[in-house]
Amino acid sequence: PVFELAGHYRFQWEAAQNAYVLLYPEGMVKLGGSAGEILKRVDGTSPVSAIVADLERSFPGVELRRDVTDFLAHARDKGWLRVRPA
């Protein structure tokens, strides 16, 4: 699948938090380092396999597929992401 941010979320680096965050009308979600690394690769055009491959190039020697797919499923369940329509 290809994921994109849900319409009312904005992903950005927040210097005051020293972290990536998801902003939405009611507040903010401060993301951990791994979550930020994954979400900065969610662009609405890259399939999950490409996101995993890019992360594994950036962090060699680590098998990341399960962690990435688990996080993306969690983010979808929370409403942060949606599957981009075909």
Biopython code that builds the backbone (N, CA, C, O; Angstrom):
import numpy as np
from Bio.PDB.StructureBuilder import StructureBuilder

atoms = [
    (1, "PRO", "N", (0.823, -1.206, 0.000)),
    (1, "PRO", "CA", (0.000, 0.000, 0.000)),
    (1, "PRO", "C", (0.864, 1.266, 0.000)),
    (1, "PRO", "O", (2.052, 1.232, 0.320)),
    (2, "VAL", "N", (0.238, 2.361, -0.363)),
    (2, "VAL", "CA", (0.861, 3.681, -0.308)),
    (2, "VAL", "C", (0.076, 4.492, 0.716)),
    (2, "VAL", "O", (-1.145, 4.614, 0.621)),
    (3, "PHE", "N", (0.786, 5.042, 1.691)),
    (3, "PHE", "CA", (0.144, 5.828, 2.741)),
    (3, "PHE", "C", (0.363, 7.310, 2.508)),
    (3, "PHE", "O", (1.341, 7.723, 1.885)),
    (4, "GLU", "N", (-0.578, 8.108, 3.028)),
    (4, "GLU", "CA", (-0.452, 9.559, 3.049)),
    (4, "GLU", "C", (-0.988, 10.044, 4.395)),
    (4, "GLU", "O", (-1.759, 9.353, 5.060)),
    (5, "LEU", "N", (-0.560, 11.250, 4.781)),
    (5, "LEU", "CA", (-1.085, 11.818, 6.015)),
    (5, "LEU", "C", (-2.573, 12.060, 5.867)),
    (5, "LEU", "O", (-3.042, 12.454, 4.799)),
    (6, "ALA", "N", (-3.310, 11.827, 6.932)),
    (6, "ALA", "CA", (-4.729, 12.171, 6.946)),
    (6, "ALA", "C", (-4.834, 13.691, 6.804)),
    (6, "ALA", "O", (-3.952, 14.428, 7.244)),
    (7, "GLY", "N", (-5.903, 14.139, 6.197)),
    (7, "GLY", "CA", (-6.048, 15.530, 5.796)),
    (7, "GLY", "C", (-5.828, 16.592, 6.855)),
    (7, "GLY", "O", (-5.331, 17.671, 6.532)),
    (8, "HIS", "N", (-6.170, 16.339, 8.080)),
    (8, "HIS", "CA", (-6.078, 17.384, 9.101)),
    (8, "HIS", "C", (-4.781, 17.334, 9.909)),
    (8, "HIS", "O", (-4.657, 18.033, 10.914)),
    (9, "TYR", "N", (-3.812, 16.515, 9.483)),
    (9, "TYR", "CA", (-2.514, 16.437, 10.164)),
    (9, "TYR", "C", (-1.438, 17.105, 9.336)),
    (9, "TYR", "O", (-1.476, 17.086, 8.106)),
    (10, "ARG", "N", (-0.478, 17.696, 10.026)),
    (10, "ARG", "CA", (0.708, 18.247, 9.381)),
    (10, "ARG", "C", (1.926, 17.705, 10.113)),
    (10, "ARG", "O", (2.006, 17.784, 11.339)),
    (11, "PHE", "N", (2.864, 17.159, 9.368)),
    (11, "PHE", "CA", (4.089, 16.582, 9.914)),
    (11, "PHE", "C", (5.211, 17.604, 9.755)),
    (11, "PHE", "O", (5.407, 18.151, 8.670)),
    (12, "GLN", "N", (5.946, 17.860, 10.836)),
    (12, "GLN", "CA", (7.061, 18.806, 10.741)),
    (12, "GLN", "C", (8.037, 18.613, 11.882)),
    (12, "GLN", "O", (7.722, 17.998, 12.901)),
    (13, "TRP", "N", (9.245, 19.158, 11.686)),
    (13, "TRP", "CA", (10.245, 19.214, 12.746)),
    (13, "TRP", "C", (9.881, 20.394, 13.632)),
    (13, "TRP", "O", (9.600, 21.485, 13.135)),
    (14, "GLU", "N", (9.884, 20.184, 14.924)),
    (14, "GLU", "CA", (9.574, 21.233, 15.885)),
    (14, "GLU", "C", (10.802, 21.441, 16.759)),
    (14, "GLU", "O", (11.085, 20.636, 17.646)),
    (15, "ALA", "N", (11.529, 22.524, 16.503)),
    (15, "ALA", "CA", (12.773, 22.784, 17.231)),
    (15, "ALA", "C", (12.552, 22.878, 18.741)),
    (15, "ALA", "O", (13.374, 22.399, 19.523)),
    (16, "ALA", "N", (11.447, 23.492, 19.146)),
    (16, "ALA", "CA", (11.163, 23.644, 20.581)),
    (16, "ALA", "C", (11.008, 22.283, 21.265)),
    (16, "ALA", "O", (11.316, 22.143, 22.449)),
    (17, "GLN", "N", (10.536, 21.290, 20.527)),
    (17, "GLN", "CA", (10.366, 19.940, 21.073)),
    (17, "GLN", "C", (11.594, 19.069, 20.796)),
    (17, "GLN", "O", (11.735, 17.987, 21.366)),
    (18, "ASN", "N", (12.482, 19.549, 19.916)),
    (18, "ASN", "CA", (13.640, 18.781, 19.457)),
    (18, "ASN", "C", (13.192, 17.414, 18.922)),
    (18, "ASN", "O", (13.803, 16.381, 19.195)),
    (19, "ALA", "N", (12.094, 17.454, 18.147)),
    (19, "ALA", "CA", (11.506, 16.211, 17.653)),
    (19, "ALA", "C", (10.583, 16.517, 16.482)),
    (19, "ALA", "O", (10.148, 17.653, 16.291)),
    (20, "TYR", "N", (10.292, 15.470, 15.696)),
    (20, "TYR", "CA", (9.228, 15.575, 14.712)),
    (20, "TYR", "C", (7.900, 15.498, 15.446)),
    (20, "TYR", "O", (7.773, 14.819, 16.465)),
    (21, "VAL", "N", (6.919, 16.202, 14.914)),
    (21, "VAL", "CA", (5.597, 16.222, 15.524)),
    (21, "VAL", "C", (4.532, 16.102, 14.434)),
    (21, "VAL", "O", (4.776, 16.387, 13.261)),
    (22, "LEU", "N", (3.356, 15.676, 14.857)),
    (22, "LEU", "CA", (2.156, 15.744, 14.033)),
    (22, "LEU", "C", (1.272, 16.816, 14.654)),
    (22, "LEU", "O", (0.867, 16.709, 15.812)),
    (23, "LEU", "N", (0.981, 17.837, 13.881)),
    (23, "LEU", "CA", (0.105, 18.896, 14.352)),
    (23, "LEU", "C", (-1.299, 18.648, 13.811)),
    (23, "LEU", "O", (-1.461, 18.205, 12.674)),
    (24, "TYR", "N", (-2.293, 18.928, 14.611)),
    (24, "TYR", "CA", (-3.686, 18.804, 14.198)),
    (24, "TYR", "C", (-4.482, 19.858, 14.951)),
    (24, "TYR", "O", (-3.977, 20.417, 15.924)),
    (25, "PRO", "N", (-5.691, 20.143, 14.542)),
    (25, "PRO", "CA", (-6.421, 21.276, 15.133)),
    (25, "PRO", "C", (-6.509, 21.244, 16.661)),
    (25, "PRO", "O", (-6.479, 22.297, 17.299)),
    (26, "GLU", "N", (-6.616, 20.070, 17.248)),
    (26, "GLU", "CA", (-6.791, 19.983, 18.696)),
    (26, "GLU", "C", (-5.485, 19.910, 19.466)),
    (26, "GLU", "O", (-5.505, 19.947, 20.697)),
    (27, "GLY", "N", (-4.340, 19.808, 18.780)),
    (27, "GLY", "CA", (-3.098, 19.699, 19.519)),
    (27, "GLY", "C", (-1.935, 19.194, 18.691)),
    (27, "GLY", "O", (-1.804, 19.493, 17.504)),
    (28, "MET", "N", (-1.091, 18.412, 19.364)),
    (28, "MET", "CA", (0.151, 17.963, 18.761)),
    (28, "MET", "C", (0.518, 16.592, 19.319)),
    (28, "MET", "O", (0.277, 16.299, 20.490)),
    (29, "VAL", "N", (1.104, 15.760, 18.465)),
    (29, "VAL", "CA", (1.668, 14.482, 18.888)),
    (29, "VAL", "C", (3.169, 14.577, 18.696)),
    (29, "VAL", "O", (3.640, 14.758, 17.574)),
    (30, "LYS", "N", (3.926, 14.456, 19.782)),
    (30, "LYS", "CA", (5.385, 14.439, 19.694)),
    (30, "LYS", "C", (5.803, 13.008, 19.363)),
    (30, "LYS", "O", (5.415, 12.062, 20.048)),
    (31, "LEU", "N", (6.595, 12.867, 18.312)),
    (31, "LEU", "CA", (6.984, 11.545, 17.830)),
    (31, "LEU", "C", (8.375, 11.163, 18.311)),
    (31, "LEU", "O", (9.259, 12.010, 18.435)),
    (32, "GLY", "N", (8.553, 9.876, 18.580)),
    (32, "GLY", "CA", (9.876, 9.365, 18.881)),
    (32, "GLY", "C", (10.729, 9.374, 17.625)),
    (32, "GLY", "O", (10.219, 9.566, 16.521)),
    (33, "GLY", "N", (12.015, 9.167, 17.792)),
    (33, "GLY", "CA", (12.945, 9.215, 16.668)),
    (33, "GLY", "C", (12.602, 8.256, 15.548)),
    (33, "GLY", "O", (12.640, 8.634, 14.377)),
    (34, "SER", "N", (12.268, 7.023, 15.885)),
    (34, "SER", "CA", (11.939, 6.034, 14.859)),
    (34, "SER", "C", (10.678, 6.423, 14.103)),
    (34, "SER", "O", (10.626, 6.311, 12.878)),
    (35, "ALA", "N", (9.670, 6.877, 14.822)),
    (35, "ALA", "CA", (8.429, 7.290, 14.184)),
    (35, "ALA", "C", (8.673, 8.451, 13.234)),
    (35, "ALA", "O", (8.119, 8.482, 12.135)),
    (36, "GLY", "N", (9.494, 9.402, 13.647)),
    (36, "GLY", "CA", (9.819, 10.534, 12.781)),
    (36, "GLY", "C", (10.536, 10.100, 11.520)),
    (36, "GLY", "O", (10.248, 10.598, 10.432)),
    (37, "GLU", "N", (11.475, 9.166, 11.664)),
    (37, "GLU", "CA", (12.210, 8.668, 10.498)),
    (37, "GLU", "C", (11.275, 7.975, 9.513)),
    (37, "GLU", "O", (11.437, 8.103, 8.300)),
    (38, "ILE", "N", (10.306, 7.249, 10.034)),
    (38, "ILE", "CA", (9.346, 6.572, 9.150)),
    (38, "ILE", "C", (8.433, 7.597, 8.491)),
    (38, "ILE", "O", (8.270, 7.587, 7.271)),
    (39, "LEU", "N", (7.836, 8.482, 9.285)),
    (39, "LEU", "CA", (6.847, 9.408, 8.732)),
    (39, "LEU", "C", (7.443, 10.405, 7.762)),
    (39, "LEU", "O", (6.746, 10.861, 6.856)),
    (40, "LYS", "N", (8.721, 10.762, 7.921)),
    (40, "LYS", "CA", (9.274, 11.709, 6.955)),
    (40, "LYS", "C", (9.436, 11.081, 5.576)),
    (40, "LYS", "O", (9.706, 11.785, 4.602)),
    (41, "ARG", "N", (9.277, 9.779, 5.485)),
    (41, "ARG", "CA", (9.335, 9.071, 4.199)),
    (41, "ARG", "C", (7.955, 8.781, 3.620)),
    (41, "ARG", "O", (7.844, 8.306, 2.490)),
    (42, "VAL", "N", (6.903, 9.064, 4.387)),
    (42, "VAL", "CA", (5.532, 8.870, 3.904)),
    (42, "VAL", "C", (5.172, 10.100, 3.076)),
    (42, "VAL", "O", (4.926, 11.180, 3.615)),
    (43, "ASP", "N", (5.145, 9.917, 1.758)),
    (43, "ASP", "CA", (4.951, 11.060, 0.860)),
    (43, "ASP", "C", (3.732, 10.930, -0.047)),
    (43, "ASP", "O", (3.521, 11.767, -0.924)),
    (44, "GLY", "N", (2.934, 9.894, 0.157)),
    (44, "GLY", "CA", (1.751, 9.715, -0.666)),
    (44, "GLY", "C", (2.029, 9.079, -2.011)),
    (44, "GLY", "O", (1.101, 8.857, -2.789)),
    (45, "THR", "N", (3.302, 8.778, -2.308)),
    (45, "THR", "CA", (3.645, 8.128, -3.579)),
    (45, "THR", "C", (4.509, 6.889, -3.389)),
    (45, "THR", "O", (4.503, 5.998, -4.239)),
    (46, "SER", "N", (5.252, 6.818, -2.287)),
    (46, "SER", "CA", (6.158, 5.692, -2.052)),
    (46, "SER", "C", (5.434, 4.536, -1.371)),
    (46, "SER", "O", (4.811, 4.719, -0.325)),
    (47, "PRO", "N", (5.514, 3.344, -1.966)),
    (47, "PRO", "CA", (4.913, 2.187, -1.294)),
    (47, "PRO", "C", (5.714, 1.823, -0.039)),
    (47, "PRO", "O", (6.859, 2.241, 0.132)),
    (48, "VAL", "N", (5.087, 1.043, 0.818)),
    (48, "VAL", "CA", (5.735, 0.625, 2.065)),
    (48, "VAL", "C", (7.081, -0.039, 1.772)),
    (48, "VAL", "O", (8.045, 0.191, 2.503)),
    (49, "SER", "N", (7.170, -0.846, 0.734)),
    (49, "SER", "CA", (8.435, -1.526, 0.409)),
    (49, "SER", "C", (9.552, -0.525, 0.146)),
    (49, "SER", "O", (10.695, -0.773, 0.529)),
    (50, "ALA", "N", (9.252, 0.595, -0.495)),
    (50, "ALA", "CA", (10.267, 1.616, -0.758)),
    (50, "ALA", "C", (10.676, 2.328, 0.531)),
    (50, "ALA", "O", (11.846, 2.666, 0.708)),
    (51, "ILE", "N", (9.728, 2.554, 1.421)),
    (51, "ILE", "CA", (10.042, 3.182, 2.711)),
    (51, "ILE", "C", (10.961, 2.279, 3.506)),
    (51, "ILE", "O", (11.950, 2.742, 4.072)),
    (52, "VAL", "N", (10.643, 0.985, 3.554)),
    (52, "VAL", "CA", (11.482, 0.023, 4.274)),
    (52, "VAL", "C", (12.887, -0.007, 3.662)),
    (52, "VAL", "O", (13.880, 0.039, 4.387)),
    (53, "ALA", "N", (12.969, -0.084, 2.345)),
    (53, "ALA", "CA", (14.272, -0.148, 1.673)),
    (53, "ALA", "C", (15.105, 1.097, 1.972)),
    (53, "ALA", "O", (16.306, 0.991, 2.220)),
    (54, "ASP", "N", (14.483, 2.271, 1.950)),
    (54, "ASP", "CA", (15.208, 3.507, 2.236)),
    (54, "ASP", "C", (15.706, 3.530, 3.676)),
    (54, "ASP", "O", (16.839, 3.938, 3.934)),
    (55, "LEU", "N", (14.880, 3.101, 4.604)),
    (55, "LEU", "CA", (15.300, 3.049, 6.007)),
    (55, "LEU", "C", (16.436, 2.051, 6.210)),
    (55, "LEU", "O", (17.375, 2.321, 6.959)),
    (56, "GLU", "N", (16.354, 0.906, 5.548)),
    (56, "GLU", "CA", (17.413, -0.100, 5.699)),
    (56, "GLU", "C", (18.720, 0.375, 5.072)),
    (56, "GLU", "O", (19.793, -0.035, 5.515)),
    (57, "ARG", "N", (18.654, 1.232, 4.050)),
    (57, "ARG", "CA", (19.882, 1.844, 3.517)),
    (57, "ARG", "C", (20.442, 2.864, 4.504)),
    (57, "ARG", "O", (21.657, 2.976, 4.663)),
    (58, "SER", "N", (19.565, 3.598, 5.158)),
    (58, "SER", "CA", (19.993, 4.617, 6.119)),
    (58, "SER", "C", (20.516, 4.013, 7.415)),
    (58, "SER", "O", (21.376, 4.597, 8.074)),
    (59, "PHE", "N", (20.002, 2.850, 7.778)),
    (59, "PHE", "CA", (20.388, 2.169, 9.015)),
    (59, "PHE", "C", (20.803, 0.741, 8.672)),
    (59, "PHE", "O", (20.072, -0.207, 8.954)),
    (60, "PRO", "N", (21.988, 0.590, 8.059)),
    (60, "PRO", "CA", (22.402, -0.731, 7.559)),
    (60, "PRO", "C", (22.567, -1.762, 8.678)),
    (60, "PRO", "O", (22.905, -1.443, 9.818)),
    (61, "GLY", "N", (22.310, -3.009, 8.293)),
    (61, "GLY", "CA", (22.492, -4.112, 9.219)),
    (61, "GLY", "C", (21.315, -4.371, 10.134)),
    (61, "GLY", "O", (21.388, -5.229, 11.014)),
    (62, "VAL", "N", (20.236, -3.643, 9.939)),
    (62, "VAL", "CA", (19.060, -3.801, 10.794)),
    (62, "VAL", "C", (17.873, -4.191, 9.917)),
    (62, "VAL", "O", (17.600, -3.541, 8.908)),
    (63, "GLU", "N", (17.176, -5.247, 10.302)),
    (63, "GLU", "CA", (15.957, -5.665, 9.607)),
    (63, "GLU", "C", (14.799, -4.842, 10.171)),
    (63, "GLU", "O", (14.446, -4.979, 11.343)),
    (64, "LEU", "N", (14.217, -3.995, 9.341)),
    (64, "LEU", "CA", (13.224, -3.038, 9.828)),
    (64, "LEU", "C", (11.808, -3.281, 9.335)),
    (64, "LEU", "O", (10.881, -2.606, 9.785)),
    (65, "ARG", "N", (11.617, -4.219, 8.428)),
    (65, "ARG", "CA", (10.302, -4.377, 7.793)),
    (65, "ARG", "C", (9.174, -4.505, 8.821)),
    (65, "ARG", "O", (8.169, -3.801, 8.727)),
    (66, "ARG", "N", (9.333, -5.382, 9.782)),
    (66, "ARG", "CA", (8.238, -5.591, 10.740)),
    (66, "ARG", "C", (7.969, -4.352, 11.585)),
    (66, "ARG", "O", (6.815, -3.988, 11.807)),
    (67, "ASP", "N", (9.039, -3.700, 12.060)),
    (67, "ASP", "CA", (8.847, -2.488, 12.865)),
    (67, "ASP", "C", (8.141, -1.393, 12.063)),
    (67, "ASP", "O", (7.261, -0.704, 12.577)),
    (68, "VAL", "N", (8.539, -1.244, 10.799)),
    (68, "VAL", "CA", (7.935, -0.214, 9.962)),
    (68, "VAL", "C", (6.470, -0.535, 9.689)),
    (68, "VAL", "O", (5.607, 0.333, 9.830)),
    (69, "THR", "N", (6.187, -1.762, 9.305)),
    (69, "THR", "CA", (4.797, -2.113, 8.999)),
    (69, "THR", "C", (3.924, -2.050, 10.255)),
    (69, "THR", "O", (2.764, -1.645, 10.181)),
    (70, "ASP", "N", (4.475, -2.447, 11.407)),
    (70, "ASP", "CA", (3.709, -2.336, 12.660)),
    (70, "ASP", "C", (3.399, -0.873, 12.980)),
    (70, "ASP", "O", (2.277, -0.539, 13.361)),
    (71, "PHE", "N", (4.407, 0.003, 12.821)),
    (71, "PHE", "CA", (4.169, 1.418, 13.109)),
    (71, "PHE", "C", (3.155, 2.013, 12.141)),
    (71, "PHE", "O", (2.260, 2.747, 12.560)),
    (72, "LEU", "N", (3.283, 1.706, 10.843)),
    (72, "LEU", "CA", (2.343, 2.258, 9.872)),
    (72, "LEU", "C", (0.915, 1.795, 10.157)),
    (72, "LEU", "O", (-0.030, 2.568, 10.002)),
    (73, "ALA", "N", (0.754, 0.535, 10.572)),
    (73, "ALA", "CA", (-0.578, 0.042, 10.943)),
    (73, "ALA", "C", (-1.103, 0.798, 12.169)),
    (73, "ALA", "O", (-2.280, 1.157, 12.224)),
    (74, "HIS", "N", (-0.229, 1.036, 13.144)),
    (74, "HIS", "CA", (-0.599, 1.790, 14.347)),
    (74, "HIS", "C", (-1.019, 3.217, 13.973)),
    (74, "HIS", "O", (-2.033, 3.720, 14.455)),
    (75, "ALA", "N", (-0.224, 3.861, 13.108)),
    (75, "ALA", "CA", (-0.525, 5.233, 12.692)),
    (75, "ALA", "C", (-1.840, 5.293, 11.918)),
    (75, "ALA", "O", (-2.601, 6.250, 12.058)),
    (76, "ARG", "N", (-2.105, 4.280, 11.108)),
    (76, "ARG", "CA", (-3.385, 4.216, 10.386)),
    (76, "ARG", "C", (-4.531, 4.046, 11.380)),
    (76, "ARG", "O", (-5.553, 4.724, 11.273)),
    (77, "ASP", "N", (-4.363, 3.142, 12.348)),
    (77, "ASP", "CA", (-5.406, 2.909, 13.350)),
    (77, "ASP", "C", (-5.692, 4.157, 14.184)),
    (77, "ASP", "O", (-6.829, 4.375, 14.603)),
    (78, "LYS", "N", (-4.664, 4.981, 14.427)),
    (78, "LYS", "CA", (-4.825, 6.219, 15.186)),
    (78, "LYS", "C", (-5.458, 7.329, 14.347)),
    (78, "LYS", "O", (-5.866, 8.364, 14.872)),
    (79, "GLY", "N", (-5.532, 7.096, 13.033)),
    (79, "GLY", "CA", (-6.108, 8.100, 12.146)),
    (79, "GLY", "C", (-5.105, 9.106, 11.613)),
    (79, "GLY", "O", (-5.489, 10.067, 10.948)),
    (80, "TRP", "N", (-3.814, 8.899, 11.895)),
    (80, "TRP", "CA", (-2.769, 9.801, 11.409)),
    (80, "TRP", "C", (-2.532, 9.619, 9.911)),
    (80, "TRP", "O", (-2.251, 10.582, 9.198)),
    (81, "LEU", "N", (-2.646, 8.389, 9.448)),
    (81, "LEU", "CA", (-2.404, 8.051, 8.052)),
    (81, "LEU", "C", (-3.630, 7.409, 7.451)),
    (81, "LEU", "O", (-4.490, 6.875, 8.151)),
    (82, "ARG", "N", (-3.686, 7.474, 6.136)),
    (82, "ARG", "CA", (-4.705, 6.725, 5.405)),
    (82, "ARG", "C", (-4.032, 6.115, 4.177)),
    (82, "ARG", "O", (-3.008, 6.604, 3.698)),
    (83, "VAL", "N", (-4.631, 5.044, 3.688)),
    (83, "VAL", "CA", (-4.131, 4.438, 2.456)),
    (83, "VAL", "C", (-4.585, 5.330, 1.313)),
    (83, "VAL", "O", (-5.760, 5.676, 1.192)),
    (84, "ARG", "N", (-3.624, 5.691, 0.484)),
    (84, "ARG", "CA", (-3.951, 6.546, -0.659)),
    (84, "ARG", "C", (-4.811, 5.792, -1.653)),
    (84, "ARG", "O", (-4.479, 4.672, -2.040)),
    (85, "PRO", "N", (-5.905, 6.391, -2.065)),
    (85, "PRO", "CA", (-6.753, 5.708, -3.050)),
    (85, "PRO", "C", (-5.997, 5.482, -4.360)),
    (85, "PRO", "O", (-5.171, 6.303, -4.760)),
    (86, "ALA", "N", (-6.283, 4.382, -5.008)),
    (86, "ALA", "CA", (-5.599, 4.052, -6.263)),
    (86, "ALA", "C", (-6.074, 4.941, -7.389)),
    (86, "ALA", "O", (-5.608, 4.807, -8.520)),
]
sb = StructureBuilder()
sb.init_structure("model")
sb.init_model(0)
sb.init_chain("A")
sb.init_seg("    ")
for serial, (resi, resn, name, xyz) in enumerate(atoms, 1):
    if name == "N":
        sb.init_residue(resn, " ", resi, " ")
    sb.init_atom(name, np.array(xyz, "f"), 0.0, 1.0, " ", f" {name:<3s}", serial, name[0])
structure = sb.get_structure()
